[in-house]
Amino acid sequence: MGTTRLTRKEILTEDPVHHAMIRSIEVVRSRGKIIALAIAGIALVSIGTYLILRFMENRQMSAQRQLGRGMDLYHAQLDAAALDDPYGKGPDPVFRTDEAKYKGASKEFSSVIEKYGSSKAAVIAQYYLGLCQLHLNQKEAAVKSLEAVRNNTRDRTIAYLGKKVLAKHYMGEGNYKGAQEILEGMIKDPQCELPKEDLKLEVARSYLAQGKREDALKTLREARDSATGSSLQPLIVQELDRLGSASAVAQD
């Protein structure tokens, strides 16, 4: 029986591995430009992402610095001999009057809000702006600022602090029911990190202001029981004793 000899060309033609390699090489050659462009695109995206992150980081640092300046102004000392420039006598700001201090702080906080939109720094600035406006007796503006803070989701702790200040403002304005609703909402909120016994103390005061003495006593007892070991416990007990004594005298 004769032996059939295959040429090199025929052997390569029947080699499936060779075929696969040839096809791969052809694909790489035909798509080489596309792949190169894709790699270049990925590189550009990476560089762009890096630059954006650096920009955001710098922006955040700038926002924090300006927020810090506003807080320094808010907590500044008073001195009748202070200069027009609060930094005229040193690195720590000093003002002649409370009005000048809170106006200066308000300007700084307003600038943070305007520049940095809904960032965390802007939310904190909005809270402090509301406090400044309360000190300046700008009640409507203060309520607007604090309402904006209580509804934000960027910083829940600041939101709860805004609610508490708003409730205190409502109490001072005689809106006891409004204050009660805000405080009770925070007490029921499992995410609220503020001391519940403190909130219950304020709720009891709102009840008492509405003439609901029994509700006030009940709430104070709940606050006392949950305040074991708390620095607020003596104050709660004192208020409970005072209210209980007043109730006994009224019954006699």
N, C-alpha and C positions, 0 to 999 in steps of 0.2 A: 504494500500500500504506500502510495507516494505521500510525501509530506508537503503541505502547502505552506509556503513561506510568505509571511505578510510583510509588506513594506513598512518603513517607519511611519509614513503618513497614515497607512491603514491602521496601524496599532494605536496611534494617537487619536485617530478618528473614533475608535471604539472605546476610548477611555473616558468614562463618565466623570471621573475626578478632574481630568484635564479640561473637559467641557465646562465644568463648574468653575474652575479657576479662570478660564478664558472669559466666561460670562461676567465673573466678578470684576476682573480687570477692566472689561469694557464698560461695566456700570460705573466703576470708579472714575474712569476717564471721561465718560459722558456726563457724569454728575459732579465731577470735580469742582467746577465753578460754583455749582449750587451749594455743595458742602462747604466750600471756602467762604461763600457769602453767609451761610448759616453760622459758621464759627465766628466770623466777624460780627454778625448780629448779636450773638450771645455775649461776645466781649463788650460790645457797646452797651447792651442791657446791664451787664455787671458793673461797668463803669458808671452808667447812669444811676443805678441803684445805690452805689457807693456815694456818689455825689449828693443824691437826694437825702440819704441817711445823714451825711455830714451836715447838710443844710438844716435838716430837722433838728439835729443835735445842737447846732449853733443857735438856732432859733429858740429852742427850749431853754438853753443857757441864758440867752438874752432876756427871755420872758421871766426867768427866775430872778435874775439880777434886778430887773425893774420892779418886780413884785417885792423883792427884799427892800428896795429903797422906799417903796410905799409903806411897808410895815414899819420900817425905821421911823418914818415921819409920823405914822399913827401912834407909835409908842414914845414919841419924843418928849423930853422934859420941857417944863415951862420956866421962863426966867423973864422978869419984867425988863431986864437990861439986854435982852436978846436983840441981835441985829436983824435987819430985813432979810438978809441971807441966813437961813437956818443953819448953814454950815460955816458961818462967818467966824465962829470962835473955836472951831475944831472939827474933828471927824464925826462927832455925834450931833445930830440936829437939835436945835433948841428954838422954841417959839415964845413969843410974848403972851399969846392968848390961846385958849382952846380953839376958838374960831379959826385963827390963822393955821393952827396945826391940822385941824380936820379938813380945811379947805385945801391945804397943800397936799395932804394924803389923798384926798378925793381926786385931785388932778392926776396924780401918779397912777392910781388904780384905774381911773377912766381910760388913761392912755394904754394900760395893759389890755384892757377889754377891747379897745378899738384895734390894737395891733395884732392881738393873738387870738381873736375870735372865741371859739368854744374850747380852747385848750384848758388843761387843768389849772394852769396859772391864772387864766382869765376867770375861771369859776371862783377861785379863791379871792381874786381881786374884786369880783362882784359882791362877794360876801362882805369884805371889808368896806367896800363902797357903801353898802347898805348901813353898816354901823356908823360910818362917818356922817351919812345923811341923817340918821337918827340924832346924832350929837348936834347937828346943825339945824335940827327941828324941821328938816325937809321930809315930812312924814309920807306924803304921797310917793315921792321918788324912792324913799327907803323901802316902802312896801313893794314897789315894783321891782326893785333890785333883789330883795329877799325872796319874792315869789319866783323870780328867775332862778335863784340859787336852789330853792327847795325842789324844783322840777328837773334839775340837771341829773345826768347819769354818769358824768365824768369822775366825780368824787362824791361818793355817798355820805362820807363823814361830814363834809362841808354842807351837803344838802340837809342833813339832820340838824346841824348847828344852825343853819338858816331857819329851819322850821321852829327851833326852840326860841330864837331871837324874835321871830315873827309872833309866836304865841305870847311872849312876854310883852311885846308891843301892843298886841290886842288886849291883853289884861290891863295895861296902863290906859288904854283908850276906852275901857268899859265894855269891850266886846268879849265878855267872858265865855259865851257859848263858842265863839270862833276859836278862842284859845284852847278850850277844852277839847274840841274836835281834833285840833292839830296834835295835842299832847297824847290823847288816847290812841290816835292813829300810830304814833311812834311806839307806844307801849305794846301795841298788838303786832308791830312789825318785827319779825324774828331777825331781820338783818340790821336793825338799829343797834348801834354799839354804845349809845349813851346810857348812863346808869338809869335803870328803870325806877329805882327808888326816888331819884331826883325828879323824874318826870311825874311820878305819882304824887309827890309833894306839891308840885305845881298844879296838878289836876285837882287835888284837894282844895287848894286855895281858890281855884276857879269855881268849884262847887260852893264853897263858903260865900264867895262874892255873889252867887246867884241865890243865896238863902237856903241851899240844900245841905243843911248841917249834918244829917245822918249819912248822906253820901260822902261828905267830906271826912267824917270819922271813919267810915268803912275803908276808904281809900288810904287814909293815914295808917290804919292798922295793917293793911296789906304792905304798905311801904316800910313800916317798922319791921315786919316779919322777914322781909326780903333784904333788909339793910344790915343784917348781922355782920359785925366787923367793919362796916363802912364808916367813913368819917362823917357821913350824913346822919347816922343813926341818932346821935344826941339831939340834933336839931329837929328830927322827926318826932322823937319822944317828947321833946319840949313843946312842940306845937300840938301834939296829941293831948298832952296833959292840960295845956292851956284851953284847948277847945272842949275837952271833957269837963273841966272845972266850970267853964262858962255854961255848959249844958246843964250841969247839976244846979248851978245857981238859978238858971232860968226856970228849972222845974220846981225849985223851992218857992 
